[in-house]
Amino acid sequence: MNVLFISREKQGNQISPVVQAQADSLNDLVKLAIFSIRGKGWKSYITSIFKLRKYLKLNDVDLIHAHYSYVGMVASLASRKPLIVSLMGSDIEDYRVGRILIHIFNWLFWKTVIVKSQRSKNKIRLKNAFVIPNGIRLDLFKPIPPKEARNKVAFDPKRKYVLFLADPERPEKNYLLAKAACELVNQHYDLELLVLHNTPHKEIPYYLSAVDVLLLSSIFKGSPNAIKEAMACNCPIVSTDVGDVKELIGDTEGCYMTTFEPEDVAEKLLLVLQFGERTNGRDKIQHLDDKNIANKLFALYKSV
C-alpha cells in the first residue's frame, strides 16, 4: 500500500516531530512518502493545491493521510484519492469558523477523520471520527538515572527545575501562567523555569529525566505528546485539564491536574517538589507504544 503523508512544515523546514514519528512507525507496514506544505499564510495553502496535483500525477499513491484540518482541505481540492484527515486538537479547539469548514469538507470529501482524544470527538461531533492518539517511542523515551541526566544537560545540582516544553510565543501554550506560578514557588525553592523549544527530539528524554516536573499550562490541546513523553520517562507532571491529560495520568502518584489560576498551579508544583520522587507513569502508557498505534492506523488504512 502506497500512503502519502501531507503536513505543514514548521520552523527549520521540518514537519512536526509528532507527524514524523508517526510516519517512521509505519515504515514496516506501508510504503510511505511525505509531502510538505511550505510557506506561511493562505497563499502557501493555495499554491500547494497545484503542487500536490503535480506530485500525484508523477507518483503512485493509494491513500492520502493529511495532518491538520487546513492540510486536509488542500488534499481535498487537489485529488479524489481516498483521504484520511487527522485533526490534531488545535484545529478543533481554536477557531469556530475552522470547525464549520471541517464539517463542510468532511461532508463533501473526507472518507475518515482521526481525532486524538474523546474530548475532541465530543466537540467536533463527526460520525466518521475515530479516536487514535499519537503513539510514543518507548524505546527512545525511557527513564535515565537523574544524576546521569543532570550531568548530561549541565544542571545545577542545588536547583529545582520546571520544564516548559513548548513555544512560549504561542498564546495557546499559556507561558505567562507558567511563569507566574513559578514566581510564586520561588518564594520557597531555588527554582528555574526551563523553556525548551525546537530542541532535537533525541535530547528530550535527558531533560525529562533531569527536571523535577513537567508543567503544561496550555489553554487547549488534543492529546499532548509532551505528557506521554514525560510519563514514559517517569517524570512528575502538573497540567491544566486539556485534551486527554486527565485520562493519561489517571491516579499516577506525583502527577496533578490544575486550574488556570497561578496560585493553584503553584500549589500543585509545591506538592510535586515535596513528593521528591519519580513516578511510575511508564507502566500506565504501554498501550501507547508507537507500534501499537501504527497497527491501528494500518487497519484503518485497509478499511478505507
Secondary structure as UniProt FT lines:
FT   STRAND          2..10
FT   TURN            11..13
FT   STRAND          14..15
FT   HELIX           17..25
FT   TURN            26..29
FT   STRAND          31..37
FT   HELIX           41..58
FT   STRAND          63..67
FT   HELIX           69..78
FT   STRAND          83..87
FT   HELIX           90..93
FT   HELIX           96..108
FT   STRAND          112..115
FT   HELIX           118..124
FT   TURN            127..128
FT   STRAND          129..131
FT   TURN            138..140
FT   HELIX           146..152
FT   TURN            153..154
FT   TURN            157..158
FT   STRAND          160..164
FT   TURN            168..169
FT   HELIX           171..173
FT   HELIX           175..185
FT   TURN            186..188
FT   STRAND          191..195
FT   HELIX           201..203
FT   HELIX           204..210
FT   STRAND          213..216
FT   HELIX           225..232
FT   TURN            233..234
FT   STRAND          237..240
FT   TURN            243..244
FT   HELIX           245..249
FT   TURN            250..251
FT   TURN            253..254
FT   STRAND          255..258
FT   HELIX           262..275
FT   HELIX           281..284
FT   HELIX           286..288
FT   HELIX           290..303
//
